[in-house]
């Protein structure tokens, strides 16, 4: 079982910034897509941003221009830089990795990190 270790959540005022990090250590798992999802209380989990190994990205519409995803493939790490945070960004943020173990598809989730934006 591949473990995704997240860090960087916390409490910030509206307009502030946070940087989330997520890393895994495994010699077999090849993460094709890494990214971030979030889930606010009473809402469904939603995609925030993802990035493939070749650098292709997807963003939640409301995150465009404020959030930037990046990854270090050599370190199996993905980052999410968030600026101009708003109270509606408050949620538990989950790291996600999808890829292959040998020839089998795998998907893994982190434990989640709380992001709280106060108004």
N, C-alpha and C positions, 0 to 999 in steps of 0.2 A: 504494500500500500504506500503510495507516494503521499507525503505530507507537505502541504503548502503552508508556509509560515508567513503570516502577515504582521505588519507593524505600521505605525504612523497615524493611527486614528486619534481622536481626541475631541476636546471642546474648543471651539473657536468662535469669535464674534463674526457677525455678518460682514462680508467684505474681506475676510481674512483668507489665509491660505493653509493648506495642508499637503503633505506628500505621503502617499501610501506606498509601501513596498511589499513585495511578495516573492518568496524564493522557495525552491525545492532542491533537494539533494538526492539525485538518483542517477545511476549510471546506465539504466536501460531505457527509462521513459524519455521519449522524444516529444516535447511539447510543440505542436504545430501552431496552436492558437493559445495565447494567454490573455487574460483580461480581468475586468472588474464588473461585478454586478452589485446591485444594492436592493435592499428591501426596507421600506419604511413601515411602521406599525399599521396594520390593517390594509396594506397594499401588497400587490404581487411583486415578486422579484423582477427587476428589470436590468437589461444590459446598460452599462455605463460606457464602457470602452473596451475594445479588443484590438489585439495586434498579432499578425501572423509572423512567422520567422523571416519572411521576406519584406516585412515592414508595412504591409497593408493594414489599414486601420478602419474601425467603425466606431461611431460615437452616438450616444443618445443626443437627440436634437438639442435639448436644453443644456447639454454639456459642451457643445461645440463652442470654441472660442474661449472657454474658461478652463477646461480640463485637457491635459495632455498626457497621453500614454506613451511609455517608452519601455524598451526591454533590453537586457543584456543577455544575449543567447549563451554566451560563454559561461555566465554565472547562473543561468536558469532563473533569472530574476525579472520581474515586471514592476514598473512604477506607475503611479498615477499622481501627477502634479495637479492640484486643484487650486485655482485662484478665484477671487470674487465670489466666495462661497455665500450661499443664501440659506435662510432657514429651511427652505424646501429641499435642500440637499441632505438634510438630516436623515440618517438611515444607518443600517448595518451594511457595511461594504464587504463583499465576498470576492476573494480571488478565485479565478477559475483557470484550469489548464486542460486542454484537449489535445490528444495526440495518440501516439502508438507505443505499445510495449511489444517489441518484435513486430509481428504482423497484426496484432490485435488493437482495436480502438479502445481508448481509455479516456475517462473524464474525471477530474478531481476538483474538489472544492476546499478552500480554506475554512477556518473556523469562524471567520467574520471579525471585523473590527468596527467599533462604533464611531461614527462621525456625527457630532452634534454641533449645529450652527445656531447660535443665539442671536436674537434680533436686537 
